[in-house]
Amino acid sequence: MKYFKTILTALTFAAFVIGGSPVEAASSIFTNFGAGQSYNIRAGNPIGNAFDGNTYAESDSFVSGSNFNLASISLALSYVFPGSVPDDFNVALRNNSGDAPGATVLEAWTVHGSALGGLGTNHSVLTLISVSTP
């Protein structure tokens, strides 16, 4: 039964934004959202178990033109199976290691699967607030 639950946690990643420090004016230092945080509601990249025995994760690399403190990360995440709320999962901001996620976790969040909408629906973007403001 656990294997079946793992399959149901497959998610779809669309985009993310990192904001500047709340002390300063908010600045987006990276985004792949469209205007008004729009995203393609019908497509994305699988994360979790994608039915082929592999576990997938997604990341984007960016270089900031200045120094910022992290305020928040916004994600467009969906679950794939209608009516099946996925298990809770973790999101981590990591350092860069040769164009791959590094071992150093700068900040991590646990997200409740019930916070996600279904693939193909225009649901709200999930915003994760930074506590440690790296």
TORVO-824604 format. One line per 5 residues: number of its first residue (from 1); their letters; for each residue z, x, y of N, C-alpha, C, O, CB. Coordinates in steps of 0.02 Angstrom, whole numbers. Atoms other than C-alpha are relative to their C-alpha. Glycine has a CB too. Layout:
// TORVO-824604
NUM	A	Z/X/Y/Z/X/Y/Z/X/Y/Z/X/Y/Z/X/Y ~ ...
***
This chain:
// TORVO-824604
1	MKYFK	0/41/-60/0/0/0/0/43/63/-31/24/112/60/-47/0 ~ -1/-44/-58/34/144/122/-71/22/18/-88/26/77/46/60/-12 ~ 69/-20/-12/-147/202/102/-37/-55/38/-74/-40/85/-36/17/-66 ~ 32/56/-33/-207/29/154/24/-5/73/-16/-17/117/15/-65/-37 ~ -25/1/-69/-93/33/307/-30/56/42/-44/47/101/77/6/0
6	TILTA	30/-55/-37/-164/202/355/-71/-18/21/-91/-2/77/0/63/-43 ~ 67/21/-18/-340/132/351/1/-48/59/-42/-44/103/-35/-33/-61 ~ -4/49/-54/-287/-9/466/19/31/67/16/-3/118/49/-53/-18 ~ -19/-31/-63/-228/116/597/-59/34/34/-50/67/86/55/49/-11 ~ 58/-31/-32/-405/175/635/-8/-30/70/-6/-90/79/-64/-12/-41
11	LTFAA	4/20/-70/-425/168/825/-65/25/30/-99/66/-1/60/25/40 ~ 59/-25/-35/-565/195/948/20/26/68/54/-8/106/-53/-54/7 ~ -17/-34/-63/-549/316/1094/-59/-8/48/-116/2/28/16/75/-12 ~ 54/7/-48/-648/284/1252/6/52/56/-43/86/69/0/-69/29 ~ -3/-45/-58/-582/387/1398/71/12/21/117/-22/-1/-41/-29/58
16	FVIGG	-66/-9/-30/-435/457/1493/-4/30/69/-53/62/88/43/43/-45 ~ -5/-24/-68/-381/500/1668/68/34/7/117/10/-21/-8/-57/53 ~ -64/-30/-15/-245/618/1727/10/-5/75/-34/13/114/4/75/-24 ~ -14/9/-71/-163/580/1893/43/56/27/74/94/-11/35/-66/12 ~ -40/-51/-33/-80/694/2018/73/-21/5/93/-74/-18/-27/14/69
21	SPVEA	-71/12/-9/104/704/2062/12/-61/44/-24/-72/92/33/61/31 ~ -15/57/-42/183/545/2132/25/20/69/24/-21/115/51/-44/-33 ~ -24/-24/-65/253/651/2274/-60/10/46/-56/-5/106/40/66/-8 ~ 62/-10/-37/77/696/2331/-42/-63/-6/-26/-109/-43/-38/63/-25 ~ 47/55/9/-66/576/2353/-29/5/-71/-45/60/-94/-58/2/53
26	ASSIF	25/0/68/-126/525/2180/-72/25/-1/-113/4/40/4/-71/-31 ~ 67/-28/8/-280/622/2125/-19/-2/-73/22/12/-116/-3/72/27 ~ 25/-3/68/-385/606/1971/-31/69/-9/-77/87/27/-52/-57/-15 ~ 28/-67/10/-419/779/1903/-50/1/-58/-85/51/-66/55/50/-14 ~ 51/6/52/-524/720/1754/-7/-73/-17/43/-109/-23/18/42/-63
31	TNFGA	12/67/24/-604/557/1705/-68/-4/-34/-115/32/-15/3/-51/57 ~ 65/18/26/-743/492/1595/-5/-76/-3/-46/-104/-41/-11/32/-70 ~ 6/72/-11/-713/310/1643/-59/-13/48/-80/32/85/66/-30/28 ~ 48/22/-51/-845/214/1740/38/-25/60/99/-16/65/-47/-55/-28 ~ -30/28/-60/-813/130/1907/55/-50/-18/47/-91/-63/-54/-33/45
36	GQSYN	-55/47/12/-646/37/1914/31/6/-69/56/-44/-96/-24/-69/10 ~ -25/-14/68/-590/116/1748/-36/-43/-52/-5/-65/-101/75/-14/-3 ~ 39/36/50/-730/27/1655/-17/47/-58/-20/108/-49/-65/-31/31 ~ 18/-39/60/-778/83/1480/-40/-44/-47/-40/-106/-40/64/27/-36 ~ 41/37/48/-894/33/1338/46/-33/-51/79/1/-90/-51/47/-35
41	IRAGN	-46/36/44/-798/-102/1244/-25/-6/-72/13/-26/-116/14/-69/27 ~ 30/9/66/-915/-99/1093/-8/64/-40/-29/62/-98/-66/-33/7 ~ 11/-64/36/-918/86/1048/55/49/19/88/41/70/-70/29/17 ~ -49/-52/-13/-807/238/1040/0/49/-57/-45/49/-99/70/-29/11 ~ -7/-49/53/-751/379/929/61/-17/-43/114/-32/-16/7/72/29
46	PIGNA	-58/17/43/-640/347/778/54/53/4/40/113/9/-22/-9/-72 ~ -57/-44/9/-467/421/772/43/-29/-55/42/-89/-67/41/9/67 ~ -38/22/59/-349/412/625/-44/7/-62/-86/51/-65/24/-74/9 ~ 37/-1/63/-419/376/452/-66/-37/10/-65/-96/26/41/-31/-57 ~ 66/31/-11/-607/342/463/-35/-15/-67/-96/-15/-69/-44/47/42
51	FDGNT	26/22/65/-631/292/278/-37/53/-39/-69/37/-90/-45/-58/10 ~ 34/-52/38/-700/459/222/48/54/-25/27/107/-47/-54/32/43 ~ -50/-47/24/-536/546/177/23/50/53/68/90/41/-27/38/-57 ~ -19/-45/-55/-524/638/344/40/-37/52/34/-98/60/-63/32/32 ~ -37/28/-57/-405/610/489/-30/30/63/-36/91/69/77/15/-6
56	YAESD	35/-22/-60/-489/619/659/45/-6/62/87/-50/67/-63/-41/10 ~ -32/1/-66/-424/657/834/-55/12/51/-107/39/35/59/53/5 ~ 48/-10/-54/-514/660/1001/33/39/56/94/34/66/-28/-67/26 ~ -26/-34/-59/-495/772/1152/-57/15/48/-115/15/28/36/66/-21 ~ 47/-23/-51/-582/822/1312/32/59/34/92/58/49/-18/-57/51
61	SFVSG	-24/-59/-35/-566/991/1394/-20/-5/73/-75/-29/88/-27/65/-33 ~ 16/-1/-71/-560/1009/1582/37/57/33/87/82/7/18/-67/34 ~ -32/-52/-40/-517/1140/1712/12/-31/69/-34/-55/101/-44/66/4 ~ -18/27/-65/-425/1083/1867/-17/51/55/-8/111/46/76/-18/3 ~ 16/-44/-55/-483/1153/2033/61/19/42/56/56/91/-51/-33/44
66	SNFNL	-61/-12/-38/-302/1157/2094/59/-9/-47/50/-25/-106/5/-48/62 ~ -60/12/40/-122/1145/2032/23/-72/12/25/-95/69/56/50/18 ~ -25/68/-3/-57/970/1994/59/-8/-47/66/29/-95/-56/-50/-18 ~ -51/22/48/95/892/1914/-26/-65/-30/-52/-108/5/70/-11/34 ~ 24/59/35/51/762/1784/42/-61/18/103/-58/15/1/11/-77
71	ASISL	-34/63/-14/95/584/1835/-12/-49/-56/34/-84/-78/-23/-29/68 ~ 15/48/53/5/483/1703/-67/17/-33/-108/54/-6/-2/-72/27 ~ 63/-4/35/-135/476/1576/-19/-72/-18/22/-110/-42/5/45/-65 ~ 24/67/16/-241/320/1555/-51/5/-56/-95/49/-54/-31/-35/62 ~ 43/-1/59/-330/282/1392/-28/-70/-13/5/-120/-2/38/25/-62
76	ALSYV	28/62/25/-448/148/1331/-2/6/-76/-46/38/-104/-73/-14/31 ~ -5/-3/72/-397/125/1150/-5/-70/-29/21/-118/-1/66/34/-22 ~ 8/65/34/-443/-15/1030/14/9/-74/8/64/-101/-72/-28/11 ~ -4/-1/73/-405/-59/851/-62/-33/-27/-93/-75/6/65/-35/-26 ~ 64/20/28/-549/-94/734/2/-66/-38/-45/-105/-33/-25/53/-46
81	FPGSV	-1/58/43/-492/-232/617/31/-60/34/91/-58/51/38/15/-64 ~ -27/59/-33/-472/-405/696/62/-27/-36/63/-33/-97/-53/-55/5 ~ -61/29/28/-298/-477/671/47/50/-33/99/30/-59/-18/-51/-49 ~ -41/-51/32/-227/-312/605/26/49/51/-10/95/72/-40/37/-55 ~ -29/-46/-49/-110/-227/727/15/67/-33/47/69/-86/66/-31/31
86	PDDFN	-12/-66/31/-107/-40/693/72/22/5/110/-4/45/-45/52/32 ~ -66/-31/-3/49/62/661/7/37/67/-42/51/101/12/48/-60 ~ -13/-42/-58/131/156/804/-33/69/-11/-40/90/-69/76/7/14 ~ 33/-65/6/46/323/840/21/44/59/51/20/107/-77/-8/-3 ~ -18/-48/-51/68/479/947/-60/22/40/-115/28/13/35/60/-30
91	VALRN	50/-29/-44/-32/541/1096/32/63/28/90/62/50/-22/-50/58 ~ -28/-63/-26/-8/723/1150/-49/33/47/-109/35/35/17/47/-59 ~ 37/-43/-45/-68/825/1297/16/71/-21/74/91/-22/18/-13/76 ~ -9/-68/25/-95/1002/1233/-37/50/43/-83/33/81/-24/6/-73 ~ 36/-53/-34/-148/1168/1305/-67/11/-34/-78/-15/-89/41/65/1
96	NSGDA	66/-15/27/-325/1232/1275/5/65/-40/36/113/-18/-54/5/56 ~ 1/-61/41/-352/1358/1136/-72/10/-25/-90/-13/-79/50/-6/-60 ~ 68/-14/20/-532/1417/1130/-42/-63/-8/-76/-71/-58/-1/38/-65 ~ 35/64/0/-606/1245/1170/22/-47/-56/-16/-90/-78/-74/12/-6 ~ -30/45/49/-492/1161/1043/72/-13/22/101/27/58/-2/31/-73
101	PGATV	-70/13/-18/-322/1079/1061/45/57/-25/42/76/-83/24/-67/-29 ~ -45/-54/17/-190/1216/1063/63/-25/-33/74/-86/-40/18/40/61 ~ -63/17/34/-22/1220/975/54/-24/48/99/-60/28/25/60/-39 ~ -51/18/-48/78/1198/1134/-9/-71/25/-61/-88/54/0/49/60 ~ 1/69/-25/117/1016/1171/33/-1/68/92/16/75/38/-49/-50
106	LEAWT	-26/3/-68/138/992/1358/40/-64/12/89/-64/48/-58/5/51 ~ -37/63/-1/193/811/1339/-27/-44/-56/-85/-39/-74/-6/-36/70 ~ 20/44/55/190/681/1201/30/-70/11/83/-77/41/22/28/-68 ~ -21/70/-5/206/492/1193/-8/-34/-67/-54/-17/-106/-40/-38/55 ~ 9/45/57/231/365/1054/-25/-66/27/6/-94/73/67/-9/-42
111	VHGSA	31/62/-23/121/212/1077/8/-52/-55/-6/-38/-113/-75/10/18 ~ -6/55/48/157/46/993/-70/-30/-12/-106/-45/35/49/-55/27 ~ 65/28/18/5/-20/900/-13/-67/32/-70/-85/45/-5/-5/-74 ~ 7/66/-30/38/-191/975/-24/3/73/-41/-48/101/66/-38/-4 ~ 22/-8/-69/-8/-120/1147/-77/2/6/-104/0/61/29/64/30
116	LGGLG	72/-7/0/-192/-108/1096/-35/-67/-7/-6/-115/-34/-22/46/-56 ~ 42/58/10/-330/-236/1104/-52/15/-53/-61/73/-72/-34/-22/66 ~ 51/-8/51/-468/-263/977/-65/29/28/-83/16/85/-13/-65/-34 ~ 65/-26/-18/-633/-169/981/-46/-57/17/-49/-107/-19/-29/44/-57 ~ 46/52/-21/-762/-273/1075/30/-48/50/-5/-92/76/-23/-38/-60
121	TNHSV	-31/41/-51/-636/-354/1192/13/42/62/26/102/57/66/-32/-26 ~ -11/-36/-63/-617/-306/1374/74/-3/17/94/-44/58/-44/-30/58 ~ -72/0/-11/-431/-267/1371/20/55/48/-19/100/64/37/8/-67 ~ -25/-48/-50/-324/-169/1492/2/71/-26/11/83/-86/68/-20/24 ~ -8/-71/15/-322/19/1497/74/14/-9/116/-14/27/-30/44/57
126	LTLIS	-69/-19/14/-161/93/1426/18/60/43/-16/111/41/9/16/-76 ~ -22/-55/-43/-67/203/1551/66/27/-26/115/-9/-32/6/-23/74 ~ -59/-34/24/59/329/1487/29/40/58/-5/82/87/-16/47/-61 ~ -33/-32/-57/184/387/1619/33/65/-23/67/67/-75/53/-48/31 ~ -30/-65/16/237/569/1619/74/0/18/94/-25/71/-37/56/38
131	VSTP	-72/-8/-12/423/605/1605/15/72/21/54/83/67/41/-17/-63 ~ -13/-70/-15/419/795/1609/-44/29/55/-32/84/78/-8/42/-62 ~ 49/-20/-52/275/807/1737/-22/72/-4/-14/110/43/29/-13/68 ~ 23/-70/6/202/969/1670/-56/15/50/-81/71/52/-25/15/-71
***
